[in-house]
């Protein structure tokens, strides 16, 4: 059991584009949905322009837009009509928008799910003929800066060179260095990795190498700037909190490619939005890790547990679970110095295809000496449809037919001497 920077590996089955699931199966089942000839009077009162367009904007368009993560767009009325059966099915099942959290544990700032009232409104419209309504009721369209979810970046960095990904085989992790040439510190409010070729890019992690390679030495670091992986959101910090890029730093890229059956090329990029003012706190990351486990063949609920101590008074902002295809569930618990234990984040339905960061609506303030305990369960049985081979014992490894157990947190210290505005 140990504490490590967040995170080191992600994976995808050879030949499958990372964004394609679970929508690949959904698209195969798609049947065009003609308008229903009749609906109840109550349903007819729900219109696209007034009632449904705002929901689709808020819940779907972050991914379902031109140049977004999803393979199709839900920006226009006609597009939503065309996908109406799939929307009804997946929202009804709770698989879209992807989330996976226990709704009884915690309140979350980035919860994309529909409330019961929003579901009722959406289903009433879908089942009531999908009327357009009055165009004057339409909300203003959401604005996106090209493919960037963070808005127009202040600075954009490309990988130093284009990479040719072979048609077949296992591609070793690729590593690159970008010289920034900075003569003053930067404070980053938002960061985002954009893959150059989503078909073959399984993950990109952009790390920071401070001048001289300095490290805090306690396992809590601000050197991870952003991650791209299936379903992962961009790195946006709360107000008054920022990532620090010291003068003289370099960017370190770690890239994992998955061959698709034909040769491909990629040159991914990384963008940042700078903070408007110096922050009061610096965002840091850490991960509770267990690398010494073995999942027996055919085990359907194998438990792996690890913990680490938060050494100083801190504010926790979010939780990030990471396992591979046998990952089943993960719980984050805090054990306070007085012995009290609190379940603060629970993912009972972990989905490797959606690498999510769960951001607290109200950050947690914890005293120094609090232990972060992470409990994971793995399904290595035949009943797991994503299991590469249930007959094998499974240990830690970088590839997705192996496994990982990593529970990440984003936090800041209550008193941080590195933060320029902390003493204001």
N, C-alpha and C positions, 0 to 999 in steps of 0.2 A: 504494500500500500504506500502510495507516494503522491506528491503534489507536483503537477507538471503544467507547463504552459498549454493553452487551449488551441485547437486540437491538432492531431498529426495526420490523420488519414481518413479518407472516405472511399467509397467504392461503388461499382455498378457492374452488372453482368456483362461479359463481352458481347458486343454487338447491339446493345440496347442504349439508346440515347437517354441521358439522365433525366431530361424533362418529360420524357414520354409516358412515364407511369405515374399514377394509375390511369391516366387518360387514354393510353393506347388501347386498353381493353374497353373503356367507355366508348371510344370512337368506333370500335369494331361493332359494338352493339347498337350504335346510333340508328334510329329510325326517324325520318323527318316527321315533324308534328304539325299537321294541318290545324287550322283554327277550328275550335269547337263551334258548332252551329248555334248552340244555345247555352245559356248559363243562367244561374239564378239572378234575381234582381240585385241581391247583395254583392255577388261576384262582379256583376257588370259595373258596379260603382268603383271598382279598383282599376286604375288605368296605368299604362306604361309611363306616361309623361309625369303624372303627379306622384304616383305611389311606388312604382317598381324601378324606374330609372335611377332614383337616388340610392336604392338598395344595391343594385348591380354595381353602381359606381363605387360604393363604400366597401362592398364585400368581395368583388370579383375582379375589378379592373386593374388592381395592382399587378396581377399576372396576366389576365386576359385582355390584352391590348396589343396594338402593333408593336413589334420588337420586344414584347414582354416575355416572361418565362414560359407561359402556356402556349400550346401549339395552335390555338385559335383565339380569335378576338370576340369579346362581348361588349363592344362599345356602342354598336348601332342596334336599333330596334329589330331590324331584320335578322341580325346575327343571333340575338337572344331567342327570337321565334324559332329559328332553324335548330337551335340546340335545346329547345324547351323540354323535350322528354328526358334528355340526359340531365338537365338541371333539376327537374322534378325528382328524378331517381336518386341522384347523388346527394342533393340537399336533404331529401327524405331519409336517406341512410345515415346522414351525418358525416359522410366522407368528404364533402365539399361544403364550405372551404375547409382545407385540411387544418387540424388542430390537435386532437388526441388527448387533451388534458381532462382530468377529473373536474367537472364543473363545480363540485362542492368544496374544492380546495383552492383558496386564493382568488384574487381579482386581478385581471390582466389588462394592461394598457393596449396590447396588440391583438386582443381576442377578435378574430374575424368572423365568428360564428353568428348565425341569425338568432335573435331572440324569439321566443314563442310568438309574439305579436308580429314580428317581421316575417316569420315563416308562414303564419296564417295569411298575411297580406299577399306574399308571393304566390302561395298555392291557390288562393282565391283568384288571382289574375290568370295563372296558368290554366286553371280549370274553368274559367269564365269567358273564354274566347280571346283572351289577350288583347283587349281593346287598346288603341293608341292613346286616346284622350285628346285634350287640348294642347297643341304645340306650345302655347304660352306658359303651360305649367312645367315645361322641361327645365331641369336644373342646368346651370352652366356646365359645359363639358370639363372633365378633369384635365388638368394640364400636366404633361410629362415632357421632360427635356430629352427628346430622342429616346434612347433605351434606358436612360438613367432614372432610377427611382428616387434618388436623393436631390433631384433638381440639377441645374447646371453646375458642374464641378468647377471649383476655382483652379484646380490643377489636375492634369491627367498624365499618367505614366503608362507606356506600353512595355510589354516584355521586350528585353533587349534584341530578340531575334524571333523570326517565325520558326515554328516547329513543324516538321513533317511527321505525322503519326502513321505508322505502318498499318496495313489492312488487317493483320492478324498478330497474335502473340500477346505476351504480357509486357507492358511498357513500364520500365523502371521509373520511379518518381524523377521528374525533371526539376532542376534547381538553377535559378538565375539571380544575378545581382544587378541592381540599378543604382548607379551613382546619382545622388540628388544634388550635390553641389550647394547645399544650404549654408549660409553664413549667419543665420539666425534661427531661433526655435520657431516651430509651427505648432498651432493648437488646432486640432481636427475635431469638428463637430459631427461630420458624417463621412463615411467612407463606403465605397462599393467597388466590387470586382465585376467586370463584364467579360464573360467568356467570348473569345473570338469565334469559336465554333462549338456550339452547344452539343452537337452530335458526338463529339469525342472528349470534351472537357468534362471530367467527372468532378474534380474539385481543384480550386486554386486557393492557397493561403498566402497572404502577403504579410510578412513579418518585418519588424524594424530591427536593424542592427545599429545600436547607438555607437558613437565614436569610441573606439577602444573595446567594443563588445561588452560594455558594462552591464551587469545584471544585479537585481536586488538581492539574489541569493536566498530568498525565503520562499520561492515558488510562486510568488505573486508578482506579475510583470505587466508592463504596458507595451510589450513588444509585438503583440499580435494586432495588426491593424484591421484586417477584414478577411472573411472567408466567403468563397462561392462554393455551394454544394446544392444538391437537389432541394429546392424549396427554401433555401436559406435567405433571410431578409438582409438588407444592407445594414451596416453598422452605424446606427444613429444614437448619439449620446443624449442624456437628459440635459435640460438647461443648467448652466453653471458647471457642467462636467465635460471634459474633453480628453482626447488622446494627445499625447505629446510626441512630436518628432523633433528631437534635439538637433541643433546645428551640427553638421558633419556626419549625419546619419546616412545609412544606405537602406534600400529596400531589398529584402530577400524573398524570392518567389519559390513556392513549392507547388508543382503542378502534377496532377495525376490524370493520365489519358487512358481512355478505354477504346480499343480498336473496334470498328464497326463492320469490317468485311471489305472495305475499300480504303485506299490511301486518302488521308485528309490532312489539312493544314490548319494551324491555329496561331494566332498572336493576340492573346488576351490583354486587357488593360485594366487600370486601377485609377479611380478618381476620388478626390477628396473635396469636401466643403469646409472652409476654415471657419473657426468660431469668430463671432463678431467682437468678442472681448475676452480677455484672459479668464480662464476658468478658476473656480474656487476649489475644485477637486479634479484629480486625474483618474480616468477610468483604467482599471487594472483587470487582469484575467487570471484565473487559476482553474485547474482541473484536478478533481479527485480521481485517481487512476489505480486500477489493479491489473497488473500485467501477468500475475502468477496464478492463473486459474485454468481449469480443464473442464469442459462441458462433455459429459459422457454421451455416447451414442444413444439416440432415441429418447433422451431426457426431454420432457415437455415443459418443465418449470424449474430450471436450474438456477439457484440463487448465488449471486456474487455480491459481496459487500465491501466497501472501503470507506475510510473517513480521514479527515485532516483537520487541523486546528487553525482557526483564523486568529492570528497572533495579536491583532490590534483592534480597537473599536473601529467599526466599519459600517458602510451602507451597501447593501446588496440590491442590485437593480434587476438582474435576470438570471435565468438558469438555462443551460444548454446540454441536453443529453446526447450522447453519441455511442451507438452500437452498430453492428452490421446486420446481416439478414436474419440472424437468429435472435436478435434483440426483441424482447416481448414487452417489457415494462420497466420503468425506472421511477424511484421515489427519491426526493431530496428532503432530508430531515435536519433540523438544527437541534443540537443538544447544548443547552445554555450552561454556564458555569454553576448555576444552582441546581443542576440535574434535570430541569424541566426539558421535555422533548416536544418538538413541534414539527408536524408534517407541513412543509411550505410549498411543495410543488409535486404533483403526482401525474405521471404519464402512463395510464393503464394500457393504452393502445399505441405503443411506439411504432412508428412507420419510418423505416430507413429511407424511403423515397422522399421524405420531407424533413430536412434537417433544420428544425425550427429553434428559435431563441424565444423563450417565454419571459416577457417583460412585465414586471410587477406594476400595477396601477399606483400603488403606494410603496416606495422602496422600504426595505427592512433595515432598521438600525440594530446592530448586534454588538454586544460587548466583546472585547478581546478575551480570548480563551474559549469562545464558542466553537464547538466541533461541528463540521459539516459532514453528515453521514449520507452516503449514496448507496441505495439498494437496487440492484438490477436483477431481472429475471430473463432467462433465455429459453427459447423453444427449439430444440434440436430434433423434434419428432417428425414423423411423416405427415402429421396434420398441418405443419407449417408449409404453406404453398411456396414460400420464397426460399426454403432450405436447400442449399446446394447439394448436400449429401448427408442424410440423417445417420448413416452408418459409421460416420467418422467421429472420433474424439476431436474437440475443437479447442484451440488455444489462442493466445494473443497473436495478432499478426496484422500487417498493413493491408493485405488484399481482402476482398469482401467474402471469399470463401473461408477466411479465418474470422476472428472476432476481436472486438475491442470493448472495454468497459471504461467509459470516461464521463464524468459528470462535471460540467463546467459552470462557473459562475462569473459574472461581471460585477465588480465592486469598486469602491473607493475608500480610502482611509478617512476617518473623521477629522484627523489633523494630518495634513500632508505638506511637508516643508517644500516639496517640489512645485506645488501649485502657486502661481504668482499672485493670485488674488485671495489666497486663504487667510491672510492676516488683515484684510480690509475691514 
